[in-house]
Amino acid sequence: MMYHSEIYRARSLHRQIKELLRLQERGQATERTLHDIKRLCDDAVRTITDPQYQEKVCEVERHADELFSVDKPSRWARGTQPGVMLMRRLVLRSLDALDERLKSIESLQRASGSTLGAGAMVRYP
């Protein structure tokens, strides 16, 4: 069962993850940044119990971990290495896919809400 507040929370976590990735892109990330991304991903997985959504969150976390591993030899400076740019693109694509899944969940919730009435809870497979 899902409430509007859970989707709102998931969107907030999504924005926070993107902001932390911007720090990495600008060369302002620290080792703590990756830890924070992992914590946010863990929170996101617990926020919405949709398996497809959770899979996308795990993909974001996995790609972010790889990005920070590739970037580590440069001491978190802005990387020009092809590996860093590729991994950054993969993380951003994963975040886009996560955003699309949230939109799908919201659409399902709106459709179910219109037939169930205001304040109704929606169950996702």
N, C-alpha and C positions, 0 to 999 in steps of 0.2 A: 504494500500500500504506500502511496506517495502523496505528499502534501506540496503545495506551492512553495512553502518555506525550504523544502529540501532542494528543489530546483534552484531557488535563489541562492542557497548556500553553495551548491555545486558551481554555479556561475561565478560566485565570489572567489572560490578556490581556483577556478580556471584563470581568472584575471590575475590573481596573485602569482600563480606559476608563470604566466607570461611575463609579468614584471621582473621576476627573478631571472628569467632567461634573457631579458634585455640587459640586465647587469652584466651577464656573461658576455654578451655581444659587444658591450662597450668596454670590456676589459676591467670591470669593477667588481667582478665576482670574487668570492672567497671560498674556502672549503666549506664554510658554513652555509653558503648558498645552495650547494647540492643537498646538504642535509635538510635544509628548509623545503626544497622541492620535493624530496622524498616524504617528508612529514605531510606536506599538503596533498600529495598523491594518496597517501594512506588515509587521510581525512576524507578525500573525495570518494575513495572506494567504499568507505563506511557510510557516506551520505546517501548514495542512491544504490539500491540493490538490483539494478538492471544488469544482467551479465554482460551484455554488449558494451554498455557504458564502462563497467569495471575493467573489461578487457582493454578498452581504449586508454583508460587511465594508466593501467600497467604498462602499456606501450609507451606512453609519454615518459613514465619514470625510467623505463629501460633505456630509451634513447637519450634521455637527459644524463643518465649515468655514463653512457658511452661518450657523450659529448664532453662531459667534464673530465673523463679519463684521457681522451685525445688531447684536450686543451691543457692538461696539467703540466706537461713539460715546459710550456710557455709561461708558467707561473701566473696563470689566469689573465695574461695580457691578451689583447685582441689578436686572434689568430688569423693568419693568412694561409695557413696550411689547408690543402684541399679536404683533408679529413675533418677538420673543424667546421668548415663551411657545409660539407655534406651532412654531418651529424646535426648541425643547427637546422638545416632544412628538414631533416627527418623529424626532429622534435616539433617544429612548427606545423608540419603536415599532420602529425599525430594530434596536436592541439586543435587543428582545424577539424579533424575527424571527430574528436571529442565534442566540439561545439556542435557539429551536425547531429550527433546522437542526442545531445541535450535538446536541440530543436525538435527532433522526432518525438522525444519523450513529452515535451511541452505540447506538441500537437495532439498526441494521444490523450494527454490529460485534458486538454480543452474539449476534444471531441467527446470524451467520456463524461466530462463535467456538464456538458450541455444536455446530455441524456439522463444523467444521474441527479442533476440539480446542484446548486451552489454548496460548496463545502464538502462534497462527496470525495471519498478516497478512491484512488485508482490502483488496481493491481496490475503489475507488469509481469509478463512471462519470464 
